[in-house]
Amino acid sequence: MDEPVDVESVWPHTEMVLFLVDSDTCFGEPTGDIMEEVVDCEHVNGEGRHIDNDLSADTQRLPKASIERDKEIIPNSLILVHCDLVIGTKMEDYLNGTTIPKSSRIVAIIDDSEHSNPGQKLDMIQRPIERASSKEEIMDEARDYFRTICPECSGLSARSWVFRWCEGAYHRVEN
């Protein structure tokens, strides 16, 4: 990872959306289809008023084995994670620690949980975690996040936010 030196050094920007899920389905649909739909958002797909936008997105999927095997999660600024991969796992430790930058948006997917009340267990985690109890809520969270970092919608504040996040992630990864 190259050290960001100024706002322009991190643009154009490709947002990597991290999906931490074990199941091949999410809310009854193939997980891959939901991943594709998340990045087919007006803020990142270059359509409408966002033609020639400097923001794009891609996805990466990691299973529970990756969370438990790896010493840390590489910082991502949008992480969608099934609630069962948070509660009582190393991911819970990551969220309570410094591995994942505080500015990252974490969205817990609450779908077919093995826990009787996952929301209550997620409330015990120190950092804020958004909840998605439907596919529509996943899409709403992703659109809201992309709107925040979209230079077409939020101008210099979006560019500056991405720079600050990249700067923090660089120092976290490289130090």
MIVO-53408 format. One line per field, with one value per residue (C-alpha): residue in one letter; x, y, z. Coordinates in steps of 0.1 Angstrom, whole numbers, plus 5000, padded with zeros to 4 digits. Each point is the difference from the previous one (the first is absolute). Example, Ala and Ser with C-alpha at 12.3 -4.5 7.8 and 13.67 -1.06 7.14 Angstrom:
BEGIN
r = [A / S] .
east = [5123 / 5014] .
north = [4955 / 5034] .
up = [5078 / 4993] .
//
This chain:
BEGIN
r = [M / D / E / P / V / D / V / E / S / V / W / P / H / T / E / M / V / L / F / L / V / D / S / D / T / C / F / G / E / P / T / G / D / I / M / E / E / V / V / D / C / E / H / V / N / G / E / G / R / H / I / D / N / D / L / S / A / D / T / Q / R / L / P / K / A / S / I / E / R / D / K / E / I / I / P / N / S / L / I / L / V / H / C / D / L / V / I / G / T / K / M / E / D / Y / L / N / G / T / T / I / P / K / S / S / R / I / V / A / I / I / D / D / S / E / H / S / N / P / G / Q / K / L / D / M / I / Q / R / P / I / E / R / A / S / S / K / E / E / I / M / D / E / A / R / D / Y / F / R / T / I / C / P / E / C / S / G / L / S / A / R / S / W / V / F / R / W / C / E / G / A / Y / H / R / V / E / N] .
east = [5000 / 5014 / 5000 / 4974 / 5016 / 4970 / 4964 / 5007 / 5023 / 4971 / 4978 / 4987 / 4989 / 4988 / 4981 / 5005 / 4968 / 5008 / 4974 / 5006 / 4975 / 5001 / 4967 / 4994 / 4967 / 4990 / 4963 / 4992 / 5020 / 5035 / 5026 / 5019 / 4969 / 4997 / 5037 / 4995 / 4969 / 5018 / 5026 / 4974 / 4991 / 4996 / 5029 / 5025 / 4987 / 5007 / 4964 / 4977 / 5016 / 5029 / 5015 / 5038 / 4998 / 5034 / 4983 / 4996 / 4995 / 5008 / 4993 / 5019 / 4984 / 5017 / 4987 / 5002 / 5032 / 5018 / 4990 / 5011 / 5032 / 5014 / 5016 / 4980 / 4975 / 5015 / 4983 / 4970 / 4977 / 4967 / 4997 / 4968 / 5003 / 4975 / 4992 / 5011 / 5035 / 5002 / 4985 / 5025 / 5027 / 5033 / 4980 / 4984 / 5036 / 5009 / 4970 / 5008 / 5036 / 5020 / 5003 / 4971 / 5000 / 4972 / 4988 / 4993 / 4963 / 4991 / 4966 / 4989 / 4978 / 4974 / 4987 / 4994 / 5021 / 5010 / 4997 / 4966 / 5004 / 5029 / 4991 / 5004 / 5033 / 5012 / 4990 / 5028 / 5027 / 5017 / 4999 / 4968 / 4987 / 4972 / 4975 / 4985 / 4970 / 4991 / 5016 / 4985 / 5017 / 5033 / 4995 / 4989 / 5031 / 5023 / 4983 / 5002 / 5037 / 5008 / 4981 / 5023 / 5031 / 4987 / 5018 / 4971 / 4976 / 5022 / 5028 / 5033 / 4987 / 4997 / 5034 / 5015 / 4982 / 5014 / 5035 / 4998 / 4988 / 5027 / 5026 / 4988 / 4999 / 5035 / 5014 / 4981 / 5013 / 5035 / 5008] .
north = [5000 / 5034 / 5027 / 5027 / 5034 / 5022 / 4998 / 4996 / 4971 / 4977 / 5009 / 4984 / 4977 / 4964 / 4990 / 4964 / 4988 / 4970 / 4973 / 4977 / 4972 / 4962 / 4993 / 4999 / 5018 / 5032 / 5007 / 4972 / 5013 / 4989 / 5020 / 5007 / 5017 / 5023 / 5008 / 5010 / 5021 / 5019 / 5013 / 5007 / 5032 / 5034 / 5014 / 4975 / 4986 / 5032 / 5005 / 5031 / 5030 / 4978 / 4995 / 5004 / 4998 / 4992 / 4975 / 4963 / 4969 / 4963 / 4972 / 4973 / 4971 / 4983 / 4971 / 4995 / 4979 / 5031 / 5020 / 4973 / 4991 / 5035 / 5021 / 5031 / 5012 / 5023 / 5033 / 5006 / 5030 / 4981 / 4966 / 4979 / 4971 / 4973 / 5004 / 4964 / 5008 / 5028 / 4987 / 4980 / 5000 / 5017 / 5026 / 5012 / 5005 / 5019 / 5022 / 5007 / 5007 / 5022 / 4977 / 5016 / 5038 / 5016 / 5018 / 4967 / 4993 / 4965 / 4985 / 4969 / 4978 / 4984 / 4971 / 4965 / 5003 / 4972 / 5025 / 5006 / 5037 / 5012 / 5037 / 4999 / 4983 / 5025 / 5028 / 4987 / 5009 / 5034 / 5015 / 5010 / 4973 / 5006 / 4972 / 4985 / 4977 / 4999 / 5002 / 5035 / 5011 / 4988 / 5020 / 5031 / 4998 / 4996 / 5029 / 5023 / 4991 / 5006 / 5033 / 5011 / 4993 / 5010 / 5031 / 5008 / 5001 / 5012 / 5019 / 5007 / 4986 / 4966 / 5002 / 5011 / 4972 / 4974 / 5015 / 4999 / 4964 / 4990 / 5018 / 4982 / 4966 / 5005 / 5007 / 4971 / 4976 / 5013 / 5004] .
up = [5000 / 4990 / 5026 / 4991 / 4998 / 4993 / 4990 / 4963 / 5007 / 5009 / 4970 / 4979 / 5028 / 4998 / 5031 / 5010 / 5018 / 5022 / 5005 / 5029 / 4995 / 5001 / 4982 / 4963 / 5006 / 5017 / 5007 / 4976 / 4970 / 4988 / 5020 / 4967 / 4986 / 5030 / 4998 / 4964 / 5008 / 5028 / 4975 / 4973 / 5019 / 4982 / 5020 / 4987 / 4967 / 4979 / 4989 / 5000 / 5016 / 5012 / 4965 / 5002 / 5038 / 5017 / 5023 / 4991 / 5021 / 5001 / 5025 / 5018 / 5019 / 5029 / 5020 / 5038 / 4995 / 4988 / 5031 / 5024 / 4980 / 4993 / 5027 / 4989 / 4975 / 4974 / 5005 / 4978 / 5003 / 4993 / 5016 / 4997 / 5024 / 5010 / 5037 / 5008 / 4987 / 5026 / 5032 / 5020 / 4972 / 4993 / 4980 / 5033 / 5013 / 4968 / 5004 / 5036 / 4992 / 4976 / 4970 / 4982 / 4998 / 5020 / 4969 / 4982 / 4997 / 5013 / 4991 / 5017 / 4979 / 5021 / 4980 / 5013 / 5031 / 5023 / 5029 / 5016 / 5002 / 4979 / 5002 / 5038 / 4997 / 4974 / 5024 / 5024 / 4974 / 5007 / 4965 / 4981 / 4977 / 4975 / 4996 / 4968 / 5005 / 4963 / 4966 / 4996 / 5032 / 4987 / 4968 / 5021 / 5021 / 4970 / 4981 / 5031 / 5004 / 4963 / 5001 / 5029 / 4980 / 4966 / 4987 / 4977 / 5030 / 5028 / 4982 / 5018 / 5033 / 4984 / 4984 / 5034 / 5019 / 4976 / 5004 / 5038 / 4999 / 4976 / 5022 / 5031 / 4983 / 4986 / 5035 / 5014 / 4973 / 4996 / 5037] .
//
